[in-house]
Amino acid sequence: MAYMDRFTQSEERRRDELIRIIEHSIEKLTLPELEALYYDMTTKSYIND
């Protein structure tokens, strides 16, 4: 069971790291780029408003 806990913690850390990288990249996008990204994500159902 301890092995599974370590595996889960690694995944959570990697997920947090990826989110940080993505957030940092998104902050640099222009408004048209953000709108294009938003449109792409909604059409792929990653965002459900």
C-alpha positions in Angstrom: 0.0 0.0 0.0 2.9 2.4 0.7 4.1 1.9 -2.8 0.8 3.1 -4.2 0.9 6.2 -2.0 4.3 7.2 -3.3 3.1 6.6 -6.9 0.1 8.8 -6.3 2.2 11.6 -4.7 4.5 11.6 -7.7 1.6 11.9 -10.1 0.2 14.7 -8.0 3.5 16.6 -8.0 3.9 16.1 -11.8 0.3 17.4 -12.3 1.0 20.4 -10.2 4.2 21.1 -12.1 2.4 20.8 -15.4 -0.3 23.2 -14.3 2.3 25.7 -13.2 4.0 25.5 -16.6 0.8 25.9 -18.4 -0.4 28.8 -16.3 2.9 30.6 -16.9 2.6 30.1 -20.6 -1.0 31.2 -20.7 -0.1 34.5 -18.9 2.1 35.4 -21.9 -0.7 34.9 -24.6 -2.3 37.8 -26.3 -6.1 38.3 -26.2 -6.6 36.8 -29.7 -4.4 33.8 -28.7 -6.4 33.3 -25.5 -9.7 33.5 -27.5 -8.4 30.9 -29.9 -7.3 28.6 -27.1 -10.7 29.1 -25.4 -12.5 28.2 -28.6 -10.4 25.1 -29.2 -10.8 23.9 -25.6 -14.6 24.4 -25.7 -15.0 22.6 -29.0 -13.0 19.7 -27.6 -15.2 19.8 -24.4 -12.2 20.5 -22.1 -14.2 23.6 -21.0 -18.0 23.3 -20.4 -19.6 26.6 -19.8 
